[in-house]
């Protein structure tokens, strides 16, 4: 994978981790209780996401390293689902659901991405070069799609944070 594309993907994974952290809540009464549940869950999810991002980057940089994006993000998805089940406050639940939906969309985007094995590429072969160019275009589109989803997740996280801070 081209180093520039790896840096973009790594940066986006860091953005997702930041967006997860932005969902931390504080506030009063029933909103406060719901935000506490969401905050506790999100602290766990954020730690898991950071560890997953590090493992993914290491796998992506290894020659022939295969990456199962869906499996890597499963603990985070499970943590979000658990928090969604436990949060019963309608306002906080709606905000958490919005964030979880955006996160799931991010996972779906990245789960379909496959990194080809380029260890045996013949750079003098025009067909191989065409494959590399196609992969680079796919990686660029992935980067764009991930950035859009990361922005949406950040906004959803901010909305939840504002709700919890006001509550």
N, C-alpha and C positions, 0 to 999 in steps of 0.2 A: 504494500500500500504506500502511496506517495506520502512522504513525511508531512507535507502541507495538509493533506486530508486527515492524517492522524492527529495533527495539532487541532484542527477544527473539531473533529469528533471528541477529542479530549476536552476541549474548551466547552463544548456543549454538554458533555457529561458533568463537568464542574458546575455549569449553569443549572442543570437539573438538581444537583445536590444542594445548591444554594436555594433554589425554589422550594425544595422540600423543607429546608430549615426555616424559610420565611412563614411557614404555616403555624409556627408556635403562637400560642394564645395566652392572654391573661384577661381578667375581667371580673364581673360580679354576677351573683346569683346563678340561675339555671344556665345562663350563657357561660358563666365562669366554670361551672361544673363540666359542661360540654367541652369547653375550650381546654380544660385541664386534661380530659381524656384524650382529646386530639393532640395536645401538646406532648403528653407522655408517649403516645404512639408515634408521633412525628419525630421525636428525639431518637427513638429506636430505629425508625425507618431511615432517618438521615445518616445515622452511623452505618447502617447496612448499605445504603446507596454509595457512601464514600468508599467503603471496602470494595464493593462491586465495581465501581469506576476504576479503582486502582488495578484490580484483577483484569478487567477488560482491556485496559491500556497495555498491561504487560502481555496478555495473550495476543493482542493485535500487533505488537512489535516483534514478537518471536517469529522466526521463519516457519511458515507452515502452521502457525498456531491457529487452531480453530476456536471460534467464539460462538457460544450459544447465548445470544443476547436475551432471549425469552427466559431461559433458566436463570441467568444472572439477575434479572429484574423481578423474578418471582417472589423472593422474600419481601421486597418493597411493596409489590402489589398485594400480597397477603396481609402485610401490616396495615395498608390503607383500608382494605376490606374489613379487617377486624375493627379498626377505628370507626368506620362507617356503621357497623353493626352496633357499636357501643354508644355512639352519639345519638341522643334522641331529641335534643333541642332542634326545632325546625330550622331556625336561622343558621346555626352552626352546621347542622347536617347538610343543608343546601350548599353552603360554602365549601364544605369538605367534599361533597359529591362532585362539585364543579372541578375542584382540584384533582380528585381521583380520576375523573373522566379525561381530563387533559393529560394526566400522567399515563393512563392506559393507552391513549392515542399515541403518545410518545413511544411507548413500548411496542405498539403495533408497527409503527414506522421503522424502528430500528431492528425489530425481530425479523423482518423480511430481508435484511441486508446480509449478503454473504461476501466474505473477503476471499477472493480467489488466491490459489497458491501460485505465487509468481517466482518461486525459487528456480524453476527450470525454464524460464521464458527465454526464447531466442529473440533478442532485440533486433536482429537483422531480418526477421520474418515479418513481412507486411501484415499477415493475418494476426500474428501475436500482438503487433503494435495496435491493430484495430481493436483487439480485445482490451488492451490496456486503456486506450482512449475511451472505449465504451464504459469500462469500469470507473474511470475518472469522472465521466459525465454522471454516472449513477451515484458516485460518492458526493459529487457537488450537489445533486438534487437531494440526496439524503441530508446533507448539511443544511440546505435551505429549509427542508421540511422540519428537521429537528429544531432549528432556530425558531421557526414559527411556533412550534409546539412548546418549546421552552419559554418563549415570551408569554404565551397563553397561561402556562403553569405559574409563571412568576406573577402575572396579574391576578390569577385565582388565589395564590398564596397571600398577596397583598390584601385582597378583599377579605380573606379570612382573618388576617392579622388585624385589620382595621375593625372588623366586627368584634373580635375578641377584646381588643384594647378599649373599645367604646362600651362594651358590656360590663 
